[in-house]
């Protein structure tokens, strides 16, 4: 099961077009100087109700920083 998830890809290659955060990507980025997420609460609110949260988590699994499907890196 775990090995299948490692190579998993989002089911829909254009999942991000359905994301609630569309056009608000900057709230998911960390501050490069402090390493903190200044908009963390707002970002997680978007994730909580997003219909493509699981696809976002899959897409972000190899990312080093950011907030992906409610997961803070």
N, C-alpha and C positions, 0 to 999 in steps of 0.2 A: 504494500500500500504506500509506504513512505517513498520508495524508489519511483513509483509512478508519479507522485506529486513533484518530485525534484525536477523532472523534465516537462512538467505540465505547462501548457500555454493557455491563455484566456480563451474561452469558448468562442467569443466573438472578437475578431481582430480589430474591430472599431468600437470596442467596449467604452472607450473614453468619451465617445460622442453621446453616450447615455448617462454619463457621470453627473451627479448633482453639482459638483464643483466646477463644471465646465466654465472656462474663462477666469477662474480664480486660483490658478496653479500656485501663485506666489505665497498663498497662506500655508502651503504644505512644505515650504523650504525652511531649513534652519538658517539662523543668523551665522554667517561664516566667521564672525569675530568672536561670538560668545558660545556658539555651538548649541544655543537654545532655540526653541520654536516659539517665537513671539505670538503666534496666532493659533497655538495648540488647541485651545478649547473650541474655537470657531471651526477649525479643520475637522476635529473629531465629531462635531455635530453634523457636518456634511456627511461624513463617513457612516455615521449611525443609521441614517435613513437611505443611503445610496443603493439603488437597485443593482449596481455592478461592483459592489464592495469585494466580492470574492475574486472577480477578474482582476481588480486593482491589486489585491494582495498577491496574486500570482505574478502579475506583471512586475511588481516591485521587489520580488524575493531576492533578486541579485543586486539591487541597489544598495548603496552604502549609507545614504542619508535620505531623509524625507519621511513623509507620512503616506503610507500605501494601504488603502482599505482599512484604516483604523489602526494600523501597526506603525509605531514610531520607531524609526531606525536610529 
